[in-house]
Amino acid sequence: MGAVFANGLEISGKAVNAQTIAAFPDVCFTPPENPATPPGVPIPYPSFGMAGDTEQGTGTVKIGGKTVNIKNKSDLSRTSGTEAGCAAKKGIITSKNTGKGYFNSWSNDVKFDGEPVIRMTDLATNNHASPTGNTVTWPHTAALTVGGQDCATILNNVGIYVHQHKDSDCAHPTESEHCFENQMFQRSRGGENYSGWGNYDVDTAPCICMESYKKTKTGFRKSGSGSKRGSPHNKKTKVVREFLKKKRSPTLGDAIKEVQQAVGDHHEKLQSCTPQEKTDALECLKLVLLDYLVDCARAPKPTHAQLLAKPVRKK
């Protein structure tokens, strides 16, 4: 079956090889259940939703002969990854594990059966008993692959979880970091966007957790002067900002290469990976950013190649 697109993004449906990248964390109570831990032990799990589990989709317009996901109607009948969280309480919010998946964003102008369609990178929440999910909102992906493997698996294997900045659950000593510097797209943090970057938003742009506090012999610093100096986050940021000082308005493609190098050199999770694992993970982070920028862009939507050739920080 050939892919069908809306706004340059693949449409999600029962016949499409689409999934929600592991939404993390999905905290579920896990055995043992004993007097010390009556409801079980709360453990965060990655949660997956597959488009093949679509229910309540389109009735007339179909892709590959099967129903398509649309706004306010479609959901995923089940999710996976949380099976071990099977103590009586299960999900910490919904009291479910392997609950339904619901979509939270969609196309603004492409409709099937009168409702907006769900596309690659549209947002979803997983493990529901009702429309309030047990996981943070996460990009729904259909075709983000590197070397024949989906980016959900690649990033999970190295322990990197992409999130929107506003939904950060990064724990000390890590902090939420815009993998690709916010200053490439905005004149000031949360301020006016540079020309040509549409609806880019500091709170919804893709971020990763990155070790941000200085490690000492007795543990990680928590506050105070110099507490972040020399951390992986600090080193990565310093490299990128030096690059942007020397090259005021590079193309997005050149800027991404610099960021990938800096993240690869300094992110704590990538230091024990194989060279191929690191390369693939960095390529996935690039694809996540590009798809986010496509979604932010005004019509007509740019291709990835057009975005990569575009200068950042252009007044």
N, C-alpha and C positions, 0 to 999 in steps of 0.2 A: 504494500500500500504506500503510495506517495504521500509525503507530508503535506498538510494543509495549513496555511498560515493566515494570521490576522495581525495587522500592524507590524509585519516582519517577524512575528513570533509564532512558533508552532502551536496549533490548537490542541488542547488536551481532551481526550475522550477514551472510551473503553478499549478502542482498538489501537491506541497510541502507547508507545513504550515510555510512559511518563511517570515521574514520581516526585513526591515532596522530599527534598534533600533532608537528611536526618535532622529533624527539629530537636534541639537540645537546650536545656534539659527537660525531660518528661519524668518528673519525680513520682515514683510509685513505691508504696510500702511493700517490702520484700521479706519473706521468712528469713530467720526464725521469729516466731511470735511467742514470747515468754514474758514472765513478770517484769523483766528489766526493760523490754521493748514491747509493750502490749499490742500495739497495732502492727508491729513489724519494723524493719529498718528502712527509713526513707533513702532510696538510691536513685540517682538521675540516670535515665536511659536515653539513647537516641531513638527517635520514633520515625517510622517510615510509612508513607501512604502511597499506594500504587493506583494509577489511573485505571488499570484493569479491573479494579474493584468499584468502579463508578456505578452509582444507582441514581435514579430520579433524573436522568439526563434528557436530551431532546427526544421528541417523539416522531418528528417528520424529517428533519435534516440530520443526516448521519455521515460519519466518516468510516470508510472500510466496512460499511454495513452495520455499524454499531453506534450506540448513543454517544452524544458529545456533552461535555460538562458546560453548564450555563449558570449564570447568576441566580441566586435565590431559590434554586431548585435542586441542583446537583450536590451530592456528597459522595464520599468514599465509604463503603459499607464497613470497612475495618482498617486498622493500621497494625503495624508489627514493630517488633523491637523491644516491647515492654512485657513480653510473656512471663519473664521471671518475677515481675512485680505482682505476685499473685496472693499476697496476704489479704486478709478479709477486706481491709480498707481500699486496697489497690491504689488508683491515682490520687495524689494528694489534694487535687482540686475537684476532680469529677467523680472520684470513687470508681473509676473504670481503668482497665488496661486493654489494649488492642481495640479501643473505642473508635468511633467514626472520625473521618477527616472532613473539614468544611473549608470552602474557599472564601477569601476575604478581599480579593480584588479581581478585576476582569477588564476586557476591552471596553473602551468608551464608545466605540462607534460600530463595531462589527457584531451583529446579532444573528442567532439561530432561533427559530421558533419564537421570535420577538424578544429574546433576552440576550444580554451580552455574553460572549463566549469566554471561557477560561483559557489562558495561554501559558506557554512556557514562561517562567519567572513570576507568574501571578502568585499572590500570597495565600498561604493555607495554614490552618491550625489543626493539630492531630489529637487523637484520643479523647473524644467527646462522649459524654452521656447526653449532652444537650448542646446548643450552639456556643456555649462557653467551653473552650478547649483546655487541655492540660499542658499544652506546649505554647511557646512563644510563636508569633507569626513568622513564617519562613518561606523563602522563594520556592515556588512549585516549578520543577524543571522537567523538560521533556527531551532535550537533545544536547545537554552539556556533557560532552564526552571528550576524553583525551586518550589516544592510543587504544581505542576500542573499549575503554572502561568508563563508567559514569563517574562524574565528579563527586557525587555523594559518597561513594565507596572510597575514592582516592583521598578525599579530605578526612573522612572518618578514620582511615587507616593510619594517618599521621597525627591524629588528635587535634585537628583544626576545625572549629565550628564557626561558620559565617553567620552573622546576625545583623539586624538593624541596630544602629547605635542606641536608639531609644528603648530597645528591648534587651540591652546588655545584662548578662548574668555572670559576668567575669568576676572571679573571686581573687582576693589578695593571694599572691603578689602580682596578679595580672590585672590589666585594665583593658577596656574596649578601645581598640585602635583602628582608625580608618586606614586600612591597608594601603590604599592609594590616597595620599594626602588631600584633605579637605581644601587646602589652600590652592590646589590646582583648579578648583571649580568655583570658589567663592572668594570675594574680596576680603571678607572677614568672616570669622566663624559664625555661622547662622545668619550672615548678612546677605547682601545682594550678590547674585551669581554673576560671574563673568559672562560676557556675550557668548551665546550659542549653546549654553548648557541647560536649557529648558527648565524643568522642574526639579533639578538636583536639590536634595535636601540633606543637611547634615545629620538629621535624626533618622532618616530612612536609608541612607547610603550603607553599602556593605562594610562590615567591620569584622575584626578577629580579636580574640583575646591574646594578649602578649605580655610577657613578664615585664613589669614596669618598675620594680623596686630593687634597689641594690642588695645583693646577697653578701652576707658577712659570715664569719665563722659560727656565729650563734643564731643565724637565721636571716630572714629578710627584714630590711628596714620598713617602717610603717609611715613615718612622717619625718619632718624636719629638713633643714638645709642639706642638700646633696643626697637625699634619700633615694632619688631616682637616677642619679648620675651613674653612667656605666651599665645600666640595665639594658637588656635586648631592645626594649621599646625606645629608650633614649638613643642608643647607637643607631638604630634604623632611622629614626626621625632626623638625627644629625646629618647622616649621609644624604638623605633626600633633600633636606633644606640647603645643604651646601651645593648640591646639583642645581637647585632652582635659583640660587644666588648667581651662579655662573651662567646659567641659561634661563633668562627671564621667562620666555614663552616657547618652550619646546613643543613638539607635537606630542599628542597623547601617547603615541606608540613609543617614542623615545623616553618619555617620563615613566611609562609602565616598565620598560626594560630596566631602568635605574631602580625602581621600587622593587621589582622582582629580585634583583641582585641583592639589595639591602635586606629584604625579608629573608631570602635564602641564607645570607651570611649570618644573620643575627637571631631569627626566631628560634626560641629554645626547642620547639617541637621538631624542627627540621635538622637539627644538628646530628641526630642519630639515625637519620634516614639514609637509604641508598641514594646515589645520585639520581637514579630514574624516579624514585618516589618524590624527591624534592622537585625535580623538573616538572613532573606531572601535577603536583599540588600547586605550584606557582602558576602553571598554565590555567588551572581551574580557577584560581583567584582572579586571573585576568578575564576569563570568560564571564564570571559572575559580575564583575564591574561593567564589562561591555554590555551585557544584557540589561543591567540596571540602567545604564545611560541611554540605551535604546528606548526603554520604557519611559524615561524622563523626557525624551526629546519630543518636540512638537512635530506634527505631520508636515511634510512626508518624512517618515522614519528613516534615519540613516542606517547604512550597513555597518558592520564591524570595521571594514576596510576604510570607510569614510571617517568613522570616529578616530581611528588610529592615525590618520593623516591630518587631523584637526589640531590646531595649536591650543594649548591650555593657557589660562591666565591672560587672555587677550582682551584688552579694554575696548 
